[in-house]
Amino acid sequence: MTGRLAGKHALVTAAGAGIGRATALAFAEAGATVLATDIHEESLASLASSHSAIRTQSLDVTDAAAIQALAASVGRVAVTKRTRTSPDKNVRWVGLGINTARPPR
């Protein structure tokens, strides 16, 4: 595939719907190989059938063990904030509700 992102790899979280889905599709259309994740597996199935460059995996971003397992399976994903290594593009579109009634720690 040719395009601005040909040969690049992208990891997009919350890719099952909305901005995350649109981003995964746009990256794939631009030539990137995309790993799209979301907690909603049914949304991922629909996304995977939308473009051959998109691979999907269920992921709960609030589960540290699941994130570590994803990093191990991909092999190139660094999960620390200090590194600027692969994937080439990493997009996080996750909105998490915060319980404001709970006192701060």
C-alpha positions as CSV (number, residue, x, y, z in Angstrom):
1,M,0.0,0.0,0.0
2,T,1.2,3.5,-0.7
3,G,0.4,6.6,1.2
4,R,1.8,9.1,3.7
5,L,1.9,6.4,6.4
6,A,3.1,3.5,4.3
7,G,5.4,1.2,6.3
8,K,4.3,2.8,9.6
9,H,2.6,1.0,12.5
10,A,-0.1,2.6,14.6
11,L,-1.7,1.6,17.9
12,V,-5.2,3.2,18.4
13,T,-7.1,2.7,21.6
14,A,-10.9,3.2,22.0
15,A,-11.1,2.4,18.3
16,G,-14.5,0.8,18.4
17,A,-16.4,4.0,17.7
18,G,-16.3,7.7,17.3
19,I,-12.9,9.5,16.9
20,G,-10.9,6.4,17.7
21,R,-12.6,4.4,14.9
22,A,-12.3,7.3,12.4
23,T,-8.6,7.6,13.3
24,A,-7.9,3.9,12.8
25,L,-9.6,4.0,9.4
26,A,-7.8,7.2,8.4
27,F,-4.4,5.7,9.3
28,A,-5.2,2.5,7.4
29,E,-6.3,4.5,4.4
30,A,-3.0,6.5,4.5
31,G,-1.1,3.2,4.4
32,A,-0.4,2.4,8.0
33,T,-0.8,-1.1,9.6
34,V,-3.1,-0.5,12.5
35,L,-3.6,-2.3,15.7
36,A,-7.0,-1.1,16.9
37,T,-8.1,-1.8,20.5
38,D,-11.3,-1.3,22.4
39,I,-13.1,-3.0,25.3
40,H,-16.2,-3.6,23.1
41,E,-15.4,-6.7,21.0
42,E,-18.5,-6.4,18.8
43,S,-17.3,-2.9,17.6
44,L,-13.9,-4.3,16.8
45,A,-15.3,-7.0,14.6
46,S,-17.1,-4.4,12.5
47,L,-13.9,-2.3,12.3
48,A,-11.7,-5.3,11.3
49,S,-13.9,-6.1,8.4
50,S,-13.8,-2.4,7.2
51,H,-10.1,-2.5,6.1
52,S,-7.5,-5.2,5.5
53,A,-4.7,-3.1,7.2
54,I,-6.5,-3.1,10.5
55,R,-5.9,-5.8,13.1
56,T,-8.0,-5.7,16.3
57,Q,-7.6,-6.8,19.9
58,S,-9.9,-6.4,22.9
59,L,-8.3,-4.2,25.5
60,D,-9.4,-2.7,28.8
61,V,-7.1,0.2,29.3
62,T,-7.8,0.3,33.0
63,D,-6.2,-3.2,33.4
64,A,-2.5,-2.8,33.8
65,A,-1.9,-6.6,33.3
66,A,-3.8,-6.4,30.0
67,I,-1.7,-3.5,28.8
68,Q,1.5,-5.4,29.7
69,A,0.2,-8.5,27.8
70,L,-0.5,-6.3,24.8
71,A,3.0,-4.9,24.9
72,A,4.4,-8.4,25.1
73,S,2.4,-9.6,22.2
74,V,3.3,-6.7,20.0
75,G,6.9,-6.8,21.1
76,R,7.6,-3.2,20.0
77,V,5.3,-1.2,22.2
78,A,6.9,0.6,25.1
79,V,4.6,1.2,28.0
80,T,6.6,3.8,29.9
81,K,5.9,7.5,29.4
82,R,9.6,8.4,29.0
83,T,10.3,6.4,25.8
84,R,9.7,7.6,22.3
85,T,10.0,4.2,20.6
86,S,7.5,2.2,18.5
87,P,4.8,2.1,17.4
88,D,5.3,4.9,14.9
89,K,1.9,6.4,15.9
90,N,0.1,5.9,19.2
91,V,-3.3,7.4,19.6
92,R,-5.3,7.3,22.8
93,W,-8.9,8.3,22.6
94,V,-10.2,6.9,25.9
95,G,-12.6,8.8,28.1
96,L,-12.7,7.4,31.6
97,G,-15.3,8.5,34.1
98,I,-13.9,9.8,37.4
99,N,-15.8,9.3,40.6
100,T,-15.6,12.8,42.1
101,A,-17.5,11.8,45.3
102,R,-14.4,9.8,46.4
103,P,-12.0,11.9,48.5
104,P,-8.5,12.4,47.0
105,R,-5.7,10.1,48.2
